[in-house]
């Protein structure tokens, strides 16, 4: 599936791209991804770095693993999580540039803005 500027886009064909962005739409998941961009980490490392409960971090790691954005390697009884798709870093860099170009106007969006009125999305498949 390619996202391009072609005129023949159908909404159903965009569902995988929408699911990708949905998987990153939660601030906790995005924070985990940003931390893992610095290098692999254990759940305990992520809970300390993000100030979150272990159950919260584990739940979001499960979501990111289900999307195949994050994976882990076992070492003894410990699991070390890492970004499974290095292309994700390119996406995050592009998002940073887009936010700068739009002067972060998306943060003021009445539907998805950060004013606290938008409902956080649950991780799951996007249906058309």
N, C-alpha and C positions, 0 to 999 in steps of 0.2 A: 504494500500500500504506500502510495506516495502522496504527500501533501504538496500540491502545486497550485498554480493559478489557472489551471484548465477550466474551461466553461462547463465541462461535463461532470462536475462533481455531484455525487448523490449523497444524501444525508446518511444512509446506512453504511456506505463505504468509509465514512469519516468516524464511525464508532470506535475502531481501534485507537485512533489518535485521541479521541475524546477520553477514552479509558486511560490512556497514558497520562494525560494532563490531570484527570481526576485522581489518579493514584498519587500524584504529587501535590494535590490541592490542600492537603491537611498540613497545617504549620508544624506539627510534630514530625510527620514523615519527611517533610522538606528539611527540617532541622537535622534529622538523622542522616539524610543523604548528604547534607553539607558537611556534617562532621566526618562521615565516612570518606568524603572527598579528600580529607587530610591523611587518611590511612585507616587501616583496619582497626576494629575496636570490639571489645567484649560488651555484653549487655551492661555489666557493672560500670564500664568506662562511659558508656552512653548515658546511663542514669545520672552519674556524677556530673558529666559535662552539661547535660540539659536540665538537670534539677527535676527529673521526673521519676515516677514510681517504676519499679521493675516491670510490673504487669503492663503498664502503658507502653513502655519501650518494646517489650516482647510482642505485644499485639500489633504494633505498627511495623516491626521488623517482619512479622509473619505476612502482613499485607505486601510489603515491598518484596519479600521473597516470592510470594505468589505471583507477582507481576514480573519476576525474574530480573528485577533491577538490583537486588542485593542477594548475595549468597554468603556462605560461611565455610570455614574450614575448622575441623576439630583438631585440638591438640590436647591430648589427655582428656580431662573432664571439662575443658574449656572450649567455647566456640568463639572464633574470631570472625566478625562480619566485615564484609568489604563490598564495594560497588562491583556488580557483576557485568555491567555494561559501561565501559569507559566513555562511550558516546554521551552518557548522561551528563558528564562534565561540560561537554560542548553545549548541550541544551541549557544548562544552568547559566553558563556564560552568556549565551544569546538572550536569555531571559533578563539577566542583569542589564545588558545593553538596551534591550527594549524598554525596560522600566526607566532607564535614564533618558532615553529619547522621548518617551511620553510624559516625562516629568512625574512619573508615578501616578498618573491620572487614574489608573485602574484601581488604586487604593481608595478612590472616592466613588467608585461605581456603586450605585444603590443596591445592586443585587449581590455582588461579590466583594464589595469593599471591606475595609478593615474597621468599620465603625461599630462592629459588634452586632449588627442586625442580621447578617446572613447566617443561615444555619450551617454548621460544619457538615461536610459530606462524609458518609460512611464509605469505607473501602469496599468496592465490589464492581461487578460488571456494569457497564453503561448500556442501557437498552435504547433502541431508537423508537 
